[in-house]
């Protein structure tokens, strides 16, 4: 199982809602959790590049957001 992580500085609001809504629609996602402003996505066959680009668009356009990062584990 793969882990993708997206870090951002938003604790609530529209960006968080959009991020969760997008992630749950992605193919292969089995679990999503939020730990200390890090959105952790677990699943199999995840399209890391596509998810990273979309999350960058969702999160970088909002004030207070940090850069997104992802890593497979």
N, C-alpha and C positions, 0 to 999 in steps of 0.2 A: 504494500500500500504506500502511496506517495503522500507527502505533506507539502503543501504550498503555503507560504506565509506572506501576508501583506500587512505592513506596519503603517499606521496613520495616527494622527493626533486628534481625531474627532471622537468625542465620547457620546455623541448623540446626533440627532438631526437627520436631515435629508440624505447626506452622503452615506451614513451608516445603513439607512433603509435601502438605498439603491444598491449598495455593495452586497448586502445579504440577499436581496431579490435577484440580482444577477447570478451570484454564486449558486444558489439553489437550483437554477435552471440549467446549469452546466452538466454535460454528460460525464458520468463516472463519479460524481460527488457523492460521498457516503456520510460525511459528518462535517459540520462547521462549528467552530467555537471561537470565542473571543477571550483572549488573555492579555491583560495589560496593553491594550491598544494594538494587539497583534491578532489579525484574523487568520485562523488556522483552518485550512481546507484539507480534508483527508479524502482520498479516493483512489481509483485505479484508472489508468488511461487518460489522465487529465491533460488538457492542452495548455501547458504552462505559458507559452508565448502569447496565445490568444487571451488567456485570463489576465496575464500581467498587463497587456496593452489596455484591455477594457477597464481593469481596476485603476490603472494610472489615469485614465480619462475621468472616471467617477470621482476619484479621491483628490487628484491634483487641482481640480477646478474649484475646490472649496477651501476657504480660509482656515488656517491652522493645520492643514494636512502635511504630513511628512512624505518623503519619497516612499514609493512602494518597493518591496523587495520580495523575492520568492526563492525558495530553495527546496530541492527534492531531498527526501530523506528516507 
